[in-house]
Amino acid sequence: MAIVGLGVALAANGFSTRGLTLSRNYFPGGTNSAPAAPTRQQVAPVSLVTNESSEADPLSERLREKGLQEMKRPEAEILFHDPRAKDGRIAFVDARDEEHYQEGHIPGAYELDPYHPEKELGNVLPVCQAAEEVVVYCTGGECEDGDTAAILLRNARIPSKKLFVYGGGFAEWSDGRLPIETGARNSGMTNNAK
């Protein structure tokens, strides 16, 4: 029975595109033999995208595990300048507390502190329901307040397909010398934007 199992396993391995190369030493270090040359199936295709990392991005992984979509800064900038942002079809939501929001936020962004949603959810929810795309952000990096606010909105029936988390957050936005608004939200996005 073991021989039949071995035969089936070897056959499956031979037909699999991700199969093991039986001549390769998967535990190097103990021998001085040279590694086997890679077969055609083992050579990864060349990516035409040069900015992709071969290692998994922890932020992307974290968002994917939570069922959230990530947005990078170039995409956030494009949406910020999109005319639809001026008429409410694109909404930015700042998931930091009121103090940090008042100190500076993406112009036109709505405040939604996920730890005190009762303060602003009633104002933010209708905006997010009407928007075609919703971009949620917090400080950025390891800050998960944006994730939490996005999940709060998703649980309030904002469709996942139009909900994005800008992982670079306010830190990346301000480091890029992009427009910043201080104080309360200005719907015109002109008066107090720097």
N, C-alpha and C positions, 0 to 999 in steps of 0.2 A: 504494500500500500504506500509506503514511503517513497518508493521508486516512481510510482505513478504520479504522486504529488510533486516530486522533483521534476519530472518530465513536463507536467502542466505548467509549473512555475517557470521553467526555462523557456518554454514555448511562449508564454505570455510576456516574459521579459524581452524575448527576441522581437516580438511584434510591437511592443510599446515604444513610443517616441521618447519616453522618459525612463526607459529601462536602464538597468545597471550594466556597465561594461565589465565583463567578467575578468578581463586581463588587468584592470586598473587596481592599484593598491589604495583602498579607501582608508587605511590606517597607516600613513607614512610615519617614518621616524625610526622604526626598528630595523629597517633594511637599507641597503645602499643601492638598491636597484633603481634605475631611471624610470620615471613615470611613462606610461604608455602614451603614444601620440593620440590626440583626440580624434575620434571618428567624425564624420560629417554630421552625424546626428547630435554630437556633443557640442559643436561649435554654435554659439549663440548668434542669431542674425544681428547684423549691424544696425543700430538705431539711427534714424535720420535726425532725431531730436537730440541735440547736444547737451541740453541742460538737465536731462534726467539722470538721477543718481541710481547706481546699481543697488544701493542699500535702501531698505525701506525707510521712508520718512516717518518718524514717530508721530508727528502731528497728523499726517494723512491716515496712518494706521488707527490712531485714536478716534478720529472722526468716522472712519469707515466702520469701526466696531460699534459705534453708536448709531449707525445708519444715517449719518449726516454727509452732506456734500461739501467739499472744500473749495474755497475760492482763493486764488493767488492775487497778489497785488496788481499785476497788469490788468487782470479781468475786473478787479474792483475799481481801478481808475477809469477803465472804459465805461463801466456802468455809471460811475459818478458823473462823467461828462455827457452821458447819453441824454438827449432831450426828454426821454421818458421819466428821468429822475425829477425833473422840474414839475411834471404834472402828476406825480404820485404813482406812476406805474412801476417805478423802482424805488424801494424803500430801504434805507439803511437804519439799523437798530443797534444802538450802543448798549452793551450789557454790563457797563461798569456802574459803580454807585454814583449818586448825585454829585458828590464833591469832585470826583474825577471828570465826570461829564461836564460840569460847569467850567473846569479848568481848561478844557479843550476837547473837541470831538469833530468827527467828519461833518462838514456843513450840511445841515438839513436832517441829520440823523435824529431818530427818536430815542429817548432814554427808556430803558427797560432793565432795571436792576432785578435779576432773577431771584434774589433773596428777599425782595420786597415787591413782588409783582402787583400787589393790590394798588400801589401808587400810580402806575402808568399803564397797566395792561388794558384797561378800558379804553384808553386813547390809542394805544398801539395796535390792538387787535383789528379794528376796522380798517386801518391803513394797510396792514399786512394782508388782510383778506382781499382788498381791492387791488393790491400790487400784483404785477406779473412776476417780479423777482424780489426776494427779500434777502438782504445781506446783513448778517448778524456778526458783530465783532466785540472783542473786549480788549484788554491790554495787548494780548498776543503771546506767542511762544507757548509757555507751559500753562498759561491762564486758561481755565476751562469754563469761565463764566459765559463766554459766547456759546459754548456747547450747551450749557444748561439752559440759557435763554432760548436757543433754537429748539431744544427738546420741549420746553414750555410752550412755545408757539406751535410746534408740531402736535402736541397733545391738545391744543386749543383748536385743532382742525385746520391749521395752515398746511396745505399740501407739501409733502417732502420735495416734490419735483421743482418747486419754486423757492425753496429754502436753502440758503448757502451760509457757510461760516467762513469769514475772512480770517484765516489763521494768523496772519502777520499782525493783525490788529492795529490798534491806535499807535503803538510804538513804531511799527514799521511804516505806517502812514506818515507820521510826523518826522521820522528819520529821513524819509524820502522828500521832505520839504513840500509836501502836498498841502492844499488848503485846509485850514483849521478854523473852526468857529468856537468862540468862547461864550460863556453864559448860557442863556436859554436858547432853545431851538429857534432859528430864524427860517421861516418857510420860504422866504425869498432867496436865501443863501447868499446875501450880498452885504448886509450892514456890518456885521462884526466878524466876517471871515478874514483871516490873515493871509 
